Amino acid sequence: MTRPTYVYDLAALATHAAAVRAALPDRVELLYAVKANPDPGMLRTLAATVDGFEAASRGELRHLAAVLPDRRVAAFAGPGKTDADLVAALAADVHRVHVESAAELHRLAALARAAGRTVEVLLRVNLPVATPGAVLVMGGRPSPFGMDPQEAVRLAADPPAGVRIRGVHAHLASGLDAASAAAVAREVTDWAVRQVRAEEVNVGGGMAVDYDRPERRFDWPGYGRLLGEVSDAHPTVRLRIEPGRAVAVYCGSYVTEVIDVKRSQGRWFVIVAGGTHHLRTPAAKGHSQPYAVVPRGGDGPRTDGGPVTVVGQLCTPKDVLAYATDGPAIAVGDVLVFAMAGAYAWNISHRDFLLHEPPEFRAGDPLAVAHDWGR
């Protein structure tokens, strides 16, 4: 039996990333948040289009250095940075360090002075900005992320030696549509220019991805037009965005085979090789992962098109990949292609639970891989 396989359509990723870049004003920089998916092939593909990469750990810094040794890391972010993390950022000559607190800023400044350096930073600020429609909120209320506005104003007015404060970083929410994301960007930028005389503003990512309706994608042209208005209002300010999921999610698929089909109290259960220890996204977000069925012509048990729950091989009722009220018949030996698995999937999974083998990885067309399954 072929092992479950992640298939990354790198040609589709390149096309999508190019379309995103083309939709944005020239003065807006596009960074890719490595945390969404650090796959080397994806990073090399995106390197041709994005303006830079955002890392959020020492491990990501090391990974970027190994995969793209000639590419300077654009931003180093994340809460709870240790001195070792900050030293690693100095050693990597990161373009901008996103600082989360006054204490972190002073530690970074001391390390920079000891190294005879001046570090360029953005202050991550937790601004009280409304984020209607967000599915995940990181700011605008008590939060471990960033600092209060008044603290940022104080630090910008009197920074310690060893750092140069260039502006503000504010990633307040995820799951925003184009109009809401642009409104947040406008409010953040207006505040940053008015209160800290920012030269640069990073408004984060968080562009909406709809797993229930994959055909509904973020309106990049509309967002680009609205972001252009923000840029035009502040022509001396460099704007940055740093999406991850909205760039990478559509290019990845998780392809696996049906092991068993059975009926329990009126509901069909389809058991596939693998499970949420490979593809954590549906369990983490509480949704059904969209999938397509590639029939293999088996003569074993099959569903009759009624309600179906697709599960994996783990000894827990939480190992659920998808629910469906109806759909095509599914038989033992069929191959399921789970779409939208290009971000926050394998890299967030509890991969050592039960010590199953890991999935395989390859580049290509996921449906072609499914049709050639087992050959």
N, C-alpha and C positions, 0 to 999 in steps of 0.2 A: 504494500500500500504506500502511495506517495504521501509524504508528510505534509501537513498544512503549510501553505506557502503565502508569504506576502509578495505581491507583485506590484512593483512601482512603475507606472507608465511615465517615464522620464520625458518622452516627447510631449505628452499632454501637459506635464508640469511646466516645461519650457514655454509652451504656447500660452498657458494661463498666466504665468509670471510676467511674460512680455506684455500681455493685455493689461494686467494690473499696472505695470510701469507706465504704459502708454496712456492710461487713463488719468494719471497723476500729473499735476503741474511740474514743470522742470525744477522749480525751487523746492519741491518737497522730496526729501530723501526716503527711499524705501529700504528698510532693514528687514531681515528675516529673523524671527525669534527661534533660535535653535532648539529650544525646549519642545517645540511642537513635533519635530522629528529630526534627529541628528543623522539620519542615514547618509553615508558618504556620497553615494551616487546622487542623492537629492541635493546635497550641499554643493557638489561640483556643478550640477546643472543650474542651480540658482545663482551661482557665482557669476555667471555670464550676464545676469540681468539686474540683480539687486545692488543697491549702493553699499550694503554692508551686512554684517551679522551681529546679532545681540546674543551674548552669552550670559548665563545666570548662575554659573558655578565654576570652580576650578577645573572640574572634569570637562566641562564644555570648552573651556579655554584650551586645555590640552588636546581635546578632540579636534577643534578647529585648527590648531597648529599642526597636527598630524595630517589632516585631510587637505587643508589649504595653507601650506607653509608660507606662501608669499602674500597672504591676504591679512591685512591688519584688522583686528577685531574692532568693530565700530562702537560697541557699547557693552559695559559689564554691569549687570544689575543683580537684584535679588536681596531679600532681607537677611539679616543675621550673618553678614560677612565677617569672617575671622581675620586676624592680622595676616595669616597665611594666604587667605583669599586676596587680600589687598596687595600683598607683596607679589602674588602671581599676576595681578592686573598690571602692576608696575613693570614687572619683568616682560610681560607681553606687549608693553607699550600700547595699551588699550586707548582708543581715541577719546572716549568719554566714559567716566565712571559715574554711575547713577547712585547717589548717596541717599541713604534711608533715614538718617538721624543725625543730630548734632554730635553725638559721641562717635559715630562712625566717621564723620567728617574730620574730627580732630585726630582720630587714630590714623586716618589716611594722610592727613597733613604732616603728622610727625614722621611717618614712614617715608613720605616723599622728601622731607627735609633731610632725613638721615641718608637718603640716596642722592642728595643734591639735585632733586627734581622739583618741578612744578607740575601738578596734575590738573588736567581740565575735567571739571565735573558738572553734572546737572543735579539739582536737588529734586528728589522725588517728593512731591507735595500731595497731601491728602486734602483736596479742595472740596468744599460743600457744593458740588455740582450735581444737579438732578440727572439721572440716567434712566429715563423711562424705557421700559421694554427689555432691560438687561436680564440675562439669565444667570449671571454671576457678578456680584458687586464686590469690588475691592477697596472702594473709597467713598467719600462723601458721608461717612459715619465712622464711629470708632473702629480702628483698623490697625493691624500690625504692619501695614504697608505705608511707607512714606512718613512725612512729618506734617505737623499742623502748619497752616499758612503763616501764622505769626512767627513761628520759629524759623521758617524759611526766609521771611523778610529780614529778621534779625541777622541771620547768618550771611545773607547776601550783602548786607550793609557793612559787616565787619568780619570778613572771612579770615581764618588763620593763615599764616604764611605756609607756603607749600602747596596750596590749591588755588586754582582760578575758577570761580563760579561763572559758568557761561549761560546758565539758564535753568529750565525746569523740565522735569519728567513727570507725567501724570497719567498713569494707566488706571482708570477708575472702574471700569466694568467691561464685561464681555457679553456678546450676543446682541450688539446694537445694530440697528439698520443704518443705512447711509445717512439719512437726515439726522438721526439722533447722534451718531458718531461725529458728524460734522459740527453739530451744535455744541457738543462737549468740547471739541477741538477749538472752536471759536471762543468759548468762555474761558478755557484754560489759557489760551494764548493772550487774550485781552488782559487777564489777571497777571500773567507772567510779565508782560511788557509794562504794565502799570505799576506793579508792586516791586519787582526785582530788576527791572530794566533788562529783561532777558534778551540775549542775542540768539538763543536757540531754544526751541521748545519741542520736546518729544511727547506726542499725545498718545503713544502706546498703540495697541492693536484692539482686539475684541470685536472685530467685524463678524456679523451674524452668519452662522452656518445652520441650515435647517435639515436635520437628519430625517425628519418625517416627510419632507417634500424636497428631495435633493435637487430638483430642477429649479427651485427658487434660490438663486444665488445673490450674494451681496451686490448692490448696484455700484460697481466701481466707477463707471463714467459719471454717475450722479454725484457720488462722493468726491470725485476729483474736481468737478465743477464747484461744489460748495467749499472744498478745501482751498481752491484757487481764490475764492473770495476772501477767505481768512488770510491767505498769503498776500493778496493785494492790499488788504487793510494794514498789514505790517510788513512792508517790502524789505526792511532791513533784517528781518528775523528768519533764521533757517528753521523750517519745520521738518519733523521726522515722524514717520509712523513705523510700527514694528509688528505687523501681523505675522502669525504663525499658522494657526489652524486654517484660516481662510485662503492661504496660499497653497498649503500642502495637502489638505484633507482629500481633495477630489482625485488625486493622482494615485492613491493607494488602495489596494483591494486585498482582502484576506480570503484565500481560496482553499476549500477543504471538502472532504468527502463524507457522505452520509454512511454511518456505521450501522445504525439500527433505526427502525420505525415501529412505534407501538402506540396503542390507544389506552388511555387511562381516564375512566369516569367521564367519557364524552369528549375528551380532547386528545388530539394527536400530539405525540412527542417525537421529534426528529433529533436523533443523537448524532452529532458530527465529531470527527476527529478534532482534537484541540479544544478550544473553549475560551473562557474569559481570562485564563492565565496567559493566553496569547493576545487576545483582543479585549482589553479591559474597558474600552469606551462605552459600550451599552450599559454595563453595570455601574460605571462611574457616573454617567449622566442620566441613567434611568430611562433610556429610550430603547426602541427596537432598531437594530442595525439593518439598514436596507440591504436586500439580497436578491440575486437572480438565481434561477435553477437551470442547470445544464444537465438535461437527462442523459443517462448512460445506457438506457435500454435494459436495465436489470429486470429479472423476473421474481424478485423477492417482495417482501411487504412494501406497501405504498399507502400514502394517505389518500383520502377521497375528496380532498378539496375543502374540508371543514376547518375549524379552528386548529391552529398549529402553534406549538412552542418549540423553538429550536434551541437545543441545549448542547453543552460540551461534555467532557469526560470527568469533570471534577465531582468530588463527593460533597456537594453542597447544592441546595435548591436555588442559590443565587447565581449559579453558572448558566445564565440565560443570555443568549445572543439576540433573539428576536421573538416577537409574538406576531401572529397574523390571524385575522378572522376568516379569511378565505385565501385562495390562491391556487396555483397549479399543483397537481399531484406530485408528491416527492417520494422517491423509492430508494431503497438501500442501493448504494453504489453511485447515486447521482452526485454531482458536484455543485456546491453552493458557492457563489461569488459574492462576498460581502463587500459592498461598495463603501466609499467614504472612510477608508481605513488608513489614510495617509498622514494623520496627525493624532497625537495623544492616544496611541493604540498600543503597539508592542512596547514602546519605551515607557509606558506607565503601568504595565501589566505585572501582576504578582507571579512572575515567571517560575519561581522555584516551588510553588505549591504542588504537592504530589510528585515533584521531580519528573514530570513528563519531558520528553524531548522538546527542544525549541523548534519553532517553525523554520522553514527555509526562506530564503530571500532571493528574488531575481527581478531583473528589469524586463519589461515587455508589456504586451497587451493581455490583461487578465482573462478576457473571454477566450483568447487563443490558448492560453495556458490551460484553462478549464477544459476546452475541447480536446486538448492533447493529454489530458490527465492519465497518468499511469503508463504512458507509452515510453 
